[in-house]
Amino acid sequence: MSGVRVLVGTRKGAFILTSDGKRERWDVSGPHFAGWEIYHLKGSPFDPDRLYASQTSGWFGQIIQRSDDGGKKWYQPGTPPGEPTTMPDGTPKGESNKFSYDTSPESGKPLTTHQWYDGTQHPWEFKRVWHLEPSLTDPDTVYAGVEDAALFRSTDGGQAWQELAGLRGHGSGPKWQPGAGGMCLHTILLDPSNPERIFIAISAAGAFRSDDRGKTWRPVNRGLKSQYIPDPKAEVGFCVHHLAMNRSRPSVLFMQLHWDVMRSDDAGESWREVSGNLPTDFGFPIDVHAHEPNTVYVVPIKSDSEHYPPDGKLRVYRSRTGGDEWEALTNGLPQRDCYVNVLRDAMAVDSLDSCGVYFGTTGGQVYASADAGDHWAPIVRDLPAVVSVEVQTLP
Amino acid sequence: MIRVILPFHLRTLAHVEGEVQLEVESPVTQRSVLNALEARYPMLCGTIRDHVTQQRRPFVRFFACEEDLSHELPDTPLPDAVAIGKEPFFVIGAIAGG
């Protein structure tokens, strides 16, 4: 019988939750990397035993961890302890936690500045990896979205990282600015039908698309509106919280904007609002059913100043019409005195026949529904604050 | 033999328990000790000082012989007691956070 593996990143370590296809009984392993912030873990779609994790600390910086056996054993790709730090020809071995912005003359993209909270210009400074996106076809290729916003790629299993500098060097960088959580590149979507195409999102700059494997980029934010940006034709500056797509229809994108739930039917060329009857259209995560491309999930949050569900009721909202019409999913979720948040990367779906939906909260609960959201139950209740949730559907 | 005491999280990364002992040629300085430490434990590169600038990370401090050496220049010789292995060189995570 097939099963699922839920990869949970928290403020104090990583946890791996596994179950068979019924998704009723769960094994919990962890904490892995105890005491460290784990912003994200994700498995290779090509080799499910290959996992990558972003381990980070305000004290000791960024660490990349890798597992080749589904999360039982982890190591830092690069140089094992006691081995020479250089190759026989003298070139340095990979340093898996080295994320250096590309300032080479060859790239033509010198390290510029971005807008700071007070409106002044501020230099780019690497802080952490928010999101790891393994290639759809090669387990050794993985993308990293980082703060301060930039996109990196490794083609050697996470040992060495190179910036795809065409994004940061797009030219609009001086207008990018940090959101409340920092100036982070938090979403990376690889188009399964077109290996040339990549979507990313930055808070607060907006969504960008590359049609040449990440070499060049352009913003795709037409139709987005923000009360903080008076220019109705602004190209960048939008606080996009998350993007989602269904693999069978990659030109249709859904977006949780700071406020507003948005939809694009033309690969980001234009966006329209589909918030419809949501009780509030502020929120962080958004995801799409694995088999029904018009079934979309969001978790409405009261406001950008009050990061908890309206009325103390934790409700996932589902649209079966690609937006505009939404229904509250509450069965098994707390409907009183609940004031947790659900962060942008903390929702995922599996691809079993009856699509499973999962999300984690800042209160440490990870909820699962094995029937596309009709019924929910907690897998675990008392983890540290959950930062990210990813799901692997195992053969 | 130079003795180095790492904070918990860096001991975990380096897969060591207790203090680390390193051969460091004279003169024994912050830089030479950290160079030797990173050569022995490459997974610590970037965790104590920046990969590129080699600057101490802001929330990491260096102590030895009951003195805060964090703001000494990297090539300043460490105290003799550290150089002869009588006293350890401490790498400490600044106390903050929850």
HADDOCK unambig.tbl for C-alpha pairs under 7 A between the chains (distance, minus, plus):
assign (segid A and resid 59 and name CA) (segid B and resid 59 and name CA) 5.01 0.50 0.50
assign (segid A and resid 59 and name CA) (segid B and resid 60 and name CA) 6.31 0.50 0.50
assign (segid A and resid 59 and name CA) (segid B and resid 93 and name CA) 6.19 0.50 0.50
assign (segid A and resid 60 and name CA) (segid B and resid 47 and name CA) 4.35 0.50 0.50
assign (segid A and resid 60 and name CA) (segid B and resid 48 and name CA) 6.17 0.50 0.50
assign (segid A and resid 61 and name CA) (segid B and resid 47 and name CA) 5.55 0.50 0.50
assign (segid A and resid 76 and name CA) (segid B and resid 43 and name CA) 6.92 0.50 0.50
assign (segid A and resid 79 and name CA) (segid B and resid 42 and name CA) 6.18 0.50 0.50
assign (segid A and resid 81 and name CA) (segid B and resid 40 and name CA) 6.33 0.50 0.50
assign (segid A and resid 81 and name CA) (segid B and resid 41 and name CA) 5.09 0.50 0.50
assign (segid A and resid 81 and name CA) (segid B and resid 42 and name CA) 6.27 0.50 0.50
assign (segid A and resid 82 and name CA) (segid B and resid 40 and name CA) 5.31 0.50 0.50
assign (segid A and resid 82 and name CA) (segid B and resid 41 and name CA) 6.51 0.50 0.50
assign (segid A and resid 85 and name CA) (segid B and resid 39 and name CA) 6.64 0.50 0.50
assign (segid A and resid 85 and name CA) (segid B and resid 42 and name CA) 6.93 0.50 0.50
assign (segid A and resid 97 and name CA) (segid B and resid 46 and name CA) 7.00 0.50 0.50
assign (segid A and resid 98 and name CA) (segid B and resid 51 and name CA) 6.60 0.50 0.50
